[in-house]
Amino acid sequence: AEAAADLIAPGEVVGLNGGTTTTEVARALALRFASGRADTAGTAGTAGTASSGPALTVVTNALNIAGELAVRPQIKIVTTGGVARPQTYELVGPLTVGVLNEVVLDVVVLGVDGVDAGLGVMAHQEDEASISRLFAERASRVVVVTDSSKMGRRAFARICGLDRIDLLVTDTGIDAEAVAQLTEAGVKVLTV
């Protein structure tokens, strides 16, 4: 989570889907951007600088992430609206789609349930996968955060192919063959 948060520059517009890993990324972002203390080591974005607005703008469909970040005055939080899924706290449906169609993201950080060299990244629920796909379509950069146990694992609903992923952040348990497959597909892999 900290490695993913370090990729975010002040002033960027960041999308976060729901899940345990992205919740940890949100917490790391809150700490990193606490009281405007963020350094400028992250990747430059198109949203401007911290001095021209909030230190960070986060767009999320996850109620728990929105709740945690709403108390941070330096972070502008945008929720998508939609129908809440009680298992994951994610908002889904046409209302969610309507909001996401109106925003532009510098980067999206996606939590996923599976990563397959041929199929790409996946989620267990089709409605969550479709929202994550739209997040990826609206972003200039797509970062996937997942633990190495999800490598080679398939899930029910496809989010997008590896060609849409810029960077995958995972733990050092990822095997060399998986790294080679991802790299061959054009995905940079960051292990922490």
Protein Blocks (a to p, Z undefined) as FASTA:
>chain_A
ZZmmmmpcghiacdddedjklmmmmmmmmmmmgghlacckbccdfkbcfklmcfbdcddf
bfklmmmmmmmmkbccddebiaddfklopaedjklmmmmmmpccfbdcdddfbdcfknop
adfblklmmmmmmmmmmpmbdcddddfklgoiacfbdfbdfklpmbdcddfkbcfklmmm
mmmnopacddZZ
